Amino acid sequence: MRSDFISRIEKANRYAEERDRIHFRSLSVDFRGTHDTHVTSFTDGKWTCTCNSFSKWDTCAHVMAMQKILGEMLPEDAQAIFV
């Protein structure tokens, strides 16, 4: 294997462990819930979800799970406050 490629792999592994380097600006996922699949998104600092709970409470289990999964990679004001 080429040595320059090996160094890129090593750098990628280091970056993957230094998650504070990553901050999401936008993200959209299909989140398979218990009863249906919902689109959960983060755009321009705001969370949205197509589930009924989000429309009622401005948050939901899908958003909270994504906040927990992404943690520090999100801007501080988009991180979990309930989990």
N, C-alpha and C positions, 0 to 999 in steps of 0.2 A: 504494500500500500504506500502511496506517496506520502512523504513526511509532512508536506504542507496540509494535506487533507487530515492527517492524524492530529495536527495541532489545532485544526478547526473543530474537530470532534472534542478534543480536550477543552477548548474554549466554550463550546456549546454546553458541555457537562457542567462547567464552572458557572456559567450563566444560569443554567436551570436550577442550581442551588442558591443563587443570589436573587431571590424573587423580588427584592426591593428595587431591582433594575426595571421591572415591568409595571406599567400603569395603563390600564385599559381606557380607551376613549370611547369605543363602541364595541358591542358584542350582541349577537342575537343567537339564541339557541332554541331548539325544539325540546321542551321539557316534558317527558312522559310522566304524568301524574297518576294517581290512583284510578281516576275515572276517564281521563282524556289527556290528550297532548296539547300543551299550551306553548305559545311563543313568549319567551321571557327575554327581555332586551334591556341593554344599558346603552344609552345614547345621550350625549351632551350633559353628562352628570346626573341623569335621571333614569330610574328603573321603571319598566312597564311589564305587564304580563296580561295575557288575554283571559285569565281565569276570572271567575266571579268574585273571589275574595279580594283580588287586587282592585277591582272596580269599586268595591265597597269600602276597603280599608287603606288603600294606597300602599299596601304591601301584601305579601302572601308567602306561603311555605316555599314556593318555587324561587322567589327573589331571595328569601332568607337563606335557602340552601346554596344559591349561587354566591351570595355574599360570604358564606362560610367557606366554600370551596376556593374562591379567588382571594379572600383575605386581604393581605397587604398590597396585592397587585392592583387593587382598586384605589381611586382617590379617597382620601380620608373620609370625606362627607358621604361617600357611597358605600362605605364598609358597614358590616353588620352592627346593629345596635341592640338587637333582640336575642341573638344567638350566642 
